[in-house]
Amino acid sequence: MKQILKGAGIFALAMAAAGTAAANKADDTLNVAFSKELENVDSYFNSAREGVILQRSIWDGLVYRDPYTGEYQGNLATDWKWVDDKTLEFNLRQGITFHNGEPFDADDVVATVNWVADEKNGVKTQRNVNWMESAEKLDQFKVRIHLKAPFPAAIEYLAGPVSIYPNEYYAEAGPTGMGLNPVGTGPYKVVSVEPGKRFVLEKYENYHKDSPKGQANIGRLDIRTIPDFNTQAAELFSGGLDWIWQVPPDQAESLGAMGEFTVANESTMRIGYLQFDAAGRSGEDNPFTNKLIRQAISHAIDREAIVASMLKGKSRVVNSACFPSQFGCAQDVAVYDYDPEKAKQLLAEAGYPDGLEIDFYAYRDREYAEAMLGYLEAVGIKSNFKLLQYSALRELSMKGEVPMSFQTWGSYSINDASAIVSQYFKLGSLDSAQDEQVKEWLDVADSSVDSDERKEYYAKALKRIAEEAYWLPLFSYNSNYVFTKDLEYAPTTDAIPRFFQMNWK
């Protein structure tokens, strides 16, 4: 009923605003809303999705991955080669200038890599950079990046979160200055920043013509933080906004039915999963050390029904502990179909013919969690539901104090299985399985420069994870985008809207 009333509210809002909408195609300004505050725009000191989106527009990396084809192309670098399994050599593109006029060359690459790779400098998401040891200048437009260990996913990271900063400017400005006055080589330059409130960007007229990103088409971006969806909708109707995203499914359906806007939906790389304390870190009375219990819960939940009735759109049921497009994400794994009778049978075999009581943790999407609780109760499993803030749940998980939880992971849009499966199954603090065999296989997959060998060993690890039911992968998330009909935009599965690829019709 709550969702229906929200939808009705949107229709009422539309009626009130009828005839007032006026897109900003005329002044070549795309007005955008973000729901979450972003305090620091420096891409190495935020981990929010909004920060990733701004990063791709403001800065460039050495490499670019086409989001539609998956092809790697040179960006700040023209080409590259593996010198050995721990050394990458890049020829850099010449004639590029940063937004502040500083010329780009090898000094910028070396300074950036050496600074972010130094753990004491405190880059927020260490896993994005801690595989690099250092960078070495060979000449003005040639560099080598030295890795700490063989890391075949290096090109994927260099095409994503590793942005190149101007060495002279960053040495003086640091993260604080870069956050208030960002300077990159990207297709948009920043005009003004109101931390947590507003970011204004303009097309960079001197953007290098050979970039695979292409030249920006829209002249100006005005991005505001508007946490409340109803306020976003009101501005969309009145013409104050041209583009919004992460619109809840029911509201997206309502907006689409009006015919006034374009509604686009796409699956994202974020997947939901149930994590079980198979290693028994949370106490002696933990039932999840018994594989039969983990398998019973896996059969008890109707993932297809949750996707169809709640997530909707292009979300899909996921069976492997990764997103299907990621390199090495083998799909030939054990599948747990919805079968409540089998769930009850497995509980009985495990010594719980009358069911059991468990603690169930989550940090988001209460309605999805409550649906799962209902399925568990139907087979005799009572749950003590504990909804925490993400940081609190993560801390408990790292301490090994969480018997079972519903969590999600978006892999930072890294299209490689190492960004998820190796994050959670290599005996680290977030590994609730602590399976040494899985870790051994992942070590091979994470270090081999042989693509076929990587696929083979990721497949071994993923099959064992599924057979042992260490996780129950649930579904991929999707995102709804609503925008003026004057705008051309095609969303991608990495959930990174690329403003520089948008066009006015």
N, C-alpha and C positions, 0 to 999 in steps of 0.2 A: 504493500500500500504506500509505503514511504516513497518508493521509486516512482510509482504512478503519480503521486502528488507533485513530485519534482518535475516530472514531464509536463503535467498540467500547468505548473508554474511557468515553464518555458513558453508554452503556447500562449499563456496570458501576456507574458512579456512581449512576445512577438506581435500580438494584436495591438498592444499599447504603442509599440515602436513602428508599426506599419507605415510604410511610405517615407521613413526617415533615413533608411540605410543609404550610405553613400561611400563606396569603397575609395581608398586613397590612391588608386591607379593614376588619377589626374596629377597629383604632386609627386608621383614616383616614390612614395613612402609606404613600406610594409609595416603595419602596426601589429605587434605580436604580444601575446601574454604568456608569461611563465607563472606557474603556481607556487614555486618554491623560491625562497630567498637565496641569492648567491652573493655572499659577502666579499669573496676575493676572486677576481677574474683570472688571476695568475693560474694557468692550467696545471701547474705542478703543486698547487696548494688548495685545490678543491677536488672532490670526487663526485660531485653532483652531476646528473645527466645534463642539466642546463649549462654547466661549465664545459662539458664535453662538446656541446653544440656550439658554444661561442668559440672554443678552441679551434674547431675546424674552419671557422670563417675568418678568424683573426690571424692565425699562425699557419705555417706550413711545416711539413716534415720532409725528410730526405726522400721518402717514398710515398706514393699514393695508391690505395687499393680502390679500384672501381667497385662501388657498392652493388652494382647490378651484375657484373660479370665475374667479380672476384680477382681480376687481373691486376698484378702489381706493375706500376709504372713509375718512372723517375719523376720527381717533383723538384726539390732543391738539388737533388743529384740527377745527373743524366743517366748514369749507369752504375753498376756495382758488381763485385765478384767476391766469392769466398776465397781468401788467400789460404786459409786452413780452417779447421772446424772451430776455431776460436777467434778468427780475425776476418773482418769485413772491410773491403776497400771501396771507396766511393769517389767518382769523379763528380765534381760539383758544377752546377749550372752557373754561367757567368752573366754579368750584367743585371743582377737582381739587387734591389734596394729595399731596405726596411721602410716602414711608414714614416719614420723620422728622418729619412734620407741617408742613414748609415748604410754603406755598401755591405753586401753579404759575401763572405768568403770562408775559408777553412777556419779562421780564428773563431768565428761564431759557433761552428760545429764543435770544435775542441772545447771551447769555454762552456758551452751548454752541457755537453756530455760529461765532462769532468766535474762540473758543479752538481748536476742532478745525481750522478752515480756515487757521490760522496754522502754516505748515510747521515753524517753529522749535520748536513744542510737541511734535513727534515722534510724531503719531498713526501707528500701525504700518502700517496699510493706507491709504496716501495716496490711492489712486484712489477710495476711498469718500467722501472729503471734499474733495479738492483742486479740485473743480469749483465750489466755493462761494467767493465773494469775501468776503462779510460779511452780517450781518443788521442790520436797522434796526427799532427800536421805533416804531410809529405811535401806539399808545395801550396801555393795560394789557393788552388782549387782542387786539391786532392787530400783526402783524409783516410785514416784507418781507425776503425772502432775495435777495440780489444774486449773480448768477452771474458767473464770470470770462468766460464765452463762452456762446453758446446751447448748451443741454444738455437736450434733450427727455427724457432718461431720468431727470431730476431726481426726479420723483415716485416712481419705482421705488426709488431710493436712499433717499429720505426715508421710504419704507415699509419699508425694510430695515435697513441698518447704521447709520443716523443716529439715535441715541437722544438724548433730551433729558435733561440733567442738572440738578439743583438748583443754581442759581448760587452761593448763599451757602455751601452745604456744600462744593461742589467747589473754590471759591476757597481754602478752608482745608485740605481733605483732599487734593486733587490725586489723581493716578493711584494713588499708593500707598495712600492712605486709602480711595479708592473701591474698590480691589481687596480690601482687608481688611474693609471695612464698606460694601458697596454700598448705595446709596440711589437708588430710582427711583420711578416711578408705576405700575409694572406690576402684573399680577394676583397675583404672589408677591413677598413681601418676604424679605430674607435674615436669618436668625437667627444663623448662625455660619459662619465660613470657616476651614478649615484648609488653607492654600495647598498645592495639588497633591494633597490627600488627600480632603477632605470638604467638602460644602456642604449646609447645611440651610436650607430655605426653608419659609415658612408662607403660607397663603392671606392676601392683604391684604383685610381685611374692609371697608376704606373705598375699595376700587377703584371707579372711576367707572362708574356703571350704564349709561352710554350707549356704552361702549367696544365696538367691533365684535369685539374679542377675546372678549368675554363674561366673566362671573365665573368664577374658578377653582372647580372642583368638588371636588377632593381637598384635604384640609386641610393636609397636610404632605408635603414632598419631602425624602428623605434620599439624597443623591447622593454615592457614594464612588468613588474612583479604584481600580480593580482591573485591572491590566494583563493578567493571565493569564486566558485564556478558560476553562480548566479550573476555576479558582477561582470564576469567575463562575457556571459551570454548577453547581458543587457548592452554592453559596449559593442558586441558583435552586431546586434540588431540596429544600433544607432549609428554604426559606421565608425565608431571609435577604435575598433579592432578589425583586422582583416584575416587573422589566422590564430587559432587556438588548438591545443592538443591535449592528449590524455583526458579526453572527454569520456565520462562514464557511459557504458553501453546503452542504457535506457535513454539517456539524454541525447546521445548521438542518433539513436533511432528516431526520437521525436524531432530533432533538428532536420534530419534527412527527409522526414515525411513532409516537411513544410515546402521543400523545393526551392528555398531561397538561397541555400548554400551548398557547396560541395562537401560531402562527408566521405572521407577515405579511411580505410582500416587496413592495418598490416600487422602480422605477427611480429614479435620482437625476439631478440635472443635471450631475454630473461625467462628463466623457467622456475616454476615452483616445485618443491620437493618435500617429502617427509624424511627426516633424518632420525635414525634410530641409534641408541647407544649400544651398539653391538659389542663394543670393547668392555662394557661394564664399568665405565669410569664414574658413573653417578651413584654407585652404591651396590651392596650385595643383594638387595631385594629387587634389583632392576630386572624385569622380565625380558628385556630386549636382547640379552645375551643368547636367548633361545631363538634360533632361526625360524622355527615354526610360528612363533608369535609374530615375527616381522612379516612372514609370508601371509599369515592370517589377516593382518591389518591391510596388507597390499591387495588382497582379494576382496576385502570388505568395502572398499571405497569405489563408487561409480564415477570414475574420472570423466568418462564421456558425457555423463549427465551434467556434471558440474560445468564442463566446457560449454555444452549446448545451452544450458539455462542461465548461466551466470557470466562467464567470460565473453561468450559469443564471438562474433567477428571471425578473424582468421587464426584464433588460438587453436592449438591442436594438442591431443594427448601425447605425452613424451614418455618413452620407455627406457631410453638410455640416459645416463647421468651427464648429459651435455645437450647442446642445441644441434639439431640435425645438420645444419650447414657447416658447422665447425670442422676443420680438418681433423681427421682421426675419429670422428664421432660415429663409431660402428653402431649399426641398427639391429644387427643379428644377435639379440640378447633375449633373455627370459622375459616373457610378458605376463603380467598379472591382470587377467581379465576380471571384471566384476563378477563375483561368485560368492554370495553370502553364505550359502550352504557349505561350500568348501572352507570358507573362513571359520565357520563354527566347528567343522571337523578338525581342522588344524589346531584350533584352540583346545579341543578335547584331547587330541594327541599330545599336546604340550602340557597336559595336566590341569587345564582350566575348562572343564565341561560346563561350568556355570558362569563362565566369563571372568573378567578381572577388572581392576581399577588402575588407571594410569594417570600420570601428569602429562598434559599436552600444552606445549608452549607455542606461541606465535608472536609476531611483531606487526603484522599488517593484515589487511583483507579479512576482517573479522567474519564477514558473511561466508567466505569460502571455508574458513576454519570451522565455523558452526555447522556448515553442511557436512563436513567430514566427521564432526562429532556425532551428528545424527546417524550417519552410516555405521559408525563404530558401536553406538548404543544398540542398533538393530541386531548386532551379532553378539551382544552381551558384554561389550567393553564400555565401562563407565569412565568418564574423563574429568579430571580436574583441570579446567581451562585457565591458562595464565597468559594474558596478553600484555607484553612488555614493550618498552621502547627498544628500537633496534640495538642501540649501544649496550643496553642492559642485557639483552638476550645474547648478544655476541660475547660479552664478557663472561657470562655464565657458561656459554658453550666452550669458550677457550679454557675455562677451569674444569671442564668435564662434568658439569653439574646438571646437564639437561638430558633427561632420559629419552624424550621424543619431542620433535619440534617441526612446525611447518615454516619453512623459510624459502627465500628466493635468491637467485643469483643472475646477474646480467652479463658477467664476463667482461665488463668494461668495453663491450662490443668487439672484443678480440676474437677473430674468426678461427680459433685454434682450440682444440680440446684441452690443451694444457692450461688454458685460462679458467677452467672450472674443475675438471677431474683431478688435475695435479694440485689444485689449490686445497682440495678437501681429502685426498687419499694418499698423502705421502708422510704419514705419521706426525704431522704437525699438530698444533693445539686445537685446530678445528676438525681434526680427523676423529670421528666417532667410531670408526671400524678398527683402526690400528692393525691393518692386515699387511704384514711384511712382504708377502708375495705380490700383492697389488703394487706396493711401493717399488719393488724391484722392477716390475714390468714398466711402470711409469717412468722410472729413471732412464730406462733404455729409450722409450718413446720420446722423452723430453730432450735427449741429448744426441740422438742419431741424426745425421744429415742425409740419411737414406729414407726417402719418403715412404717407400713400401715397408721398410722395417718399422718406421714410426706407426703406420696404420696397423701393422700386425700386433704390435705390443699395446697400443691403445685398445685394440679389440680384445686382447686377452684380459686386460684390466677391467674393461667395461662389462665383459661377460661375467666375470667373477663377482663384480659389484652387484649385478642384477641377480645372479644365481643365489647369492648369499642374502639378498634383500637388505643390503646395508642402507640403501636409500630406496624410497619409492618415488621416482620422478613422476610428477603429476601432469603438468601442462605448460605450454608456452603462454606467455602473456601477449596481449596485443595492445595496440594503441589506436585511438580514434582521433582523427584530425578533422577539424571543421574550418572552412575558409571561404572567402568570397568567391563567387563564380568567375570573377575577373582574373583569378590567379591559377596558374598551372603548377601543380606539385604532385609528385609521385613518391609516397613514403617507401622506406627501405626497412629490411628486417633488423638492421643494426640500431634502429630507433635513434638515428642521428639526422634530424632535419638539416639539410644543406641549403641554407638560404641563397647561396651563390648559384644554385642550380634552379631556382624558382624563376618564373617568368610571368609578366602580365600578358594576358591574351590580347 
